[in-house]
Amino acid sequence: MMEIVQIIDYDSMGSDWLNIAVGTAPFADIIWLRIKNRPVELVYAEAKRLKDALPEHRLILSEREEIAAILGYYGVQLGVNTWKEGIDTSLATGYSAHSVDEIIDNKATYYMLSPIFHTQKDYEVRPLGVQDVSGLGKDIYALGGIGTLNVRQLKGKGYKGVAGISFYREIKTLRDIVREL
């Protein structure tokens, strides 16, 4: 069964972000708090609020490995500009990749490959399309434009799961579909 990663985007979800996280937790295997370019004190305070609200859930924090480790998060999500060797090994380390080639030699614990499908952004987005990643032998989550209408296209392609920001709008139905895959 594929896993679901609900991305909680601090900037786009506004003051409702914590309610969305708590409301989606019963249907999401992992909750990723995507909070970037903010003062360390704010990131710590908000990451702690999430940990206090969902103490037993697998939680991921963007970029701030030291905060994730202190708060007992499951993992930290990094990208090309934040990836470094020597990450705290108590954390699962995620890497945000935009091509299969980026994944091949990288030593992360898991990967977010995006964008799979078209997604609305303030800049041009070129979807990768459904890639078969089964031969890579790595834990890869499909991200970008995924929803109830297209998630079935990922069946049998080697993905550990799916991730998305807008999942909260249809997460119950998405969970039912993913269980069938």
N, C-alpha and C positions, 0 to 999 in steps of 0.2 A: 504494500500500500504506500502510495506517495504521501509525503508530509506536506503540511501547509505552513508557510511562514507569513504571518501578518506583519507587514511593515507599518510601524507607527511613525509617520512623518511629522515631527514636531512643528515644523513651519507651516505645512499645508493644513493640518488638522486643528490648529489653534487650541483654544482652551478646552476643547472636548477630547483631546488626545487620550487622556487617561481613561475616560469613560469608554472610548472605542476599544482600548486595549483590554480592559476588564470584560467588556461585552463580547469580544471575539475569542478570548482565552479558552472557553470550552470547546471551540472548534479548530483552533490553531495549535499546532504542535510546538511552534516557536514564535515568540514575539520579539521583533527587532525594533528597538528604539533608535530611529534615525534622527539624531540631533547633531548638527555639524555647525562649525564656525560660530560657536557660542563660548562665552567665558567658562572656564573650568568649574567655577563655583555653581553656575547654573546647570551645567551638564550633570555634576554630581547630585545636586538637589533633585533634579527631575528623574535621574536614573534611580535614585533612592526611593522616590515616590512610587515608581513602577515596581521596584523590588518589594517594597512594603505591601503593595496592593496584590501582587502575584508572587508570593515568596517561594512557591514550589514549582513555578513554571520555568521552562527553558527560555532564558532571556539573552538577547544579543544587544550590544551597544556599538554604535558607530565610532570608530577611530580611537576612542579613549581606553586603551587596554588597562591602564593603571586603575581607572575608576571601575571598570568591569571586574577586575580581579578583587579589589577591595570589597565590592558589594556582593561578590559571590555569583556573578552572572555566569551563564553557560559559555558565552563566547564574545568575541569582538569582530566587527566587520571592517575590513580594510580595503583600500583600493591602490591603484598604481602610485598615487602620490603619498600614501601613508604606509604602504607595505615596507617591512624591514625584517631582517633576520633577528633572531633572538627574542621573539614574542614570548610572553609568559606562557609556559607550557601547561599551566593549569586550565587555560582557556582554549576552547575550540576557536580556531582562527579562520575567518572567512575572507575570501578575496573576491572583489567585484570585477568580473572579466567581461570584455566586450567582443571576445573572439575565442574560439576553441584553442587557438595557438597560445594565448595567454595562460591557459590552464596547464598545458602539457608539462612544462618544466617547473611550475610553481609548486611550493611545498605547503600550501594551506591545508587545513583540515577539511574544508568544504568550499564550494564556489557558487556565486550567483552569476549566471550567464544571462546577459541582456544586451539589447532588447530582443526578445523572441518575436513578438508581434508589434504592430504599430501601437504607439502610445503617444498621447498628446503632451507635447513639451513646448517650451518657449523657443526651442531651437530645432533644427532639422533632425529627424530620427530615421535611421536606416535599419529596419528590422533585420535580424539575422535569419529569421525563419526557423522552422523546426529542424534542429540539428540532431543527428543520432550521436549521442555521447556514450553509448554503452561500451564501446571499446576502450575508453580511457581509464576505467577502473577507479574513478574518483567520485566523490559525493558532490553532485552538481544539481543546483536548483534552477529551474527556468524562471525568468523574471521579465516583465515587460509586456503589457497588453493582454495578460492572461485573464480569462474569466470563464464563466460557465458555458459560453458558446463555443470556445475553442480549446479548452483544457484537454479534451479527449484526443486531440491531435498529438499529444505528448506520450500517449500510451506506447509502451514498448521501445522507447527511444533512450532509455538508460537514465532518466532523471530520478534523483532521490526525492524530489518534490517540486513544489511551485511556491513562488513568493510574489507578493504584490501589496501595494498601498491601498488600492480601492477594493480589496477583497472584503472588507468589513460590510460593504453594501449587499453582498450576496454570499456570505461565508457559510451559512447553513446549507444552501444548495450546493455550493462548491465542495463542501466536505462530503456530501452524499455522492457526488460524481467521482471525486478522487478515491473514495473507498471502493468504487467499482473498478478502478483502473488497477 
